[in-house]
Amino acid sequence: MFHMDTIKSLALVCLIFALDRMRPAEAQVKSEQSPVEPQLLHVDDTMKLWCRTDSDSNSLTWYRRGPPNSKRTGLEMLAFSYASSSKTDLSSAPSDVTDRMESSRTGIELTLELKSLKPGDSGVYFCAARDAL
């Protein structure tokens, strides 16, 4: 068993990557996010991520993949925003983060904020952009 002081001192590492939808170069949807370097965060910290696309007619989605050998496997959708919408859908987010997570969209940017970080929040966080269907 861990003492509470030990658990609070555990570090979280969040790696962040951006994905582009695979398409011909002349029609590619672009996205970029920040911060771009790995982040070392601690239990109870707040993590804030930004994703930007080249057009407000693109939908944006934040995903998370757990670290190797974790209970979480595969990709987890955290937040989704339809093209040209200021609304953000968090309904697909895992139940362990929904009460600690906020996301908002302003034009071409989608933010993701996760408060009161826990060891289980460690993982790779990335955003993807897709043109409107």
PyMOL commands that set and color helices and strands:
alter all, ss='L'
color gray80, all
select helices_A, chain A and resi 4-8+25-27+98-100+119-121
alter helices_A, ss='H'
color red, helices_A
select strands_A, chain A and resi 11-19+31-34+39-42+47-53+58-65+75-81+101-106+109-114+123-131
alter strands_A, ss='S'
color yellow, strands_A
deselect
rebuild
show_as cartoon
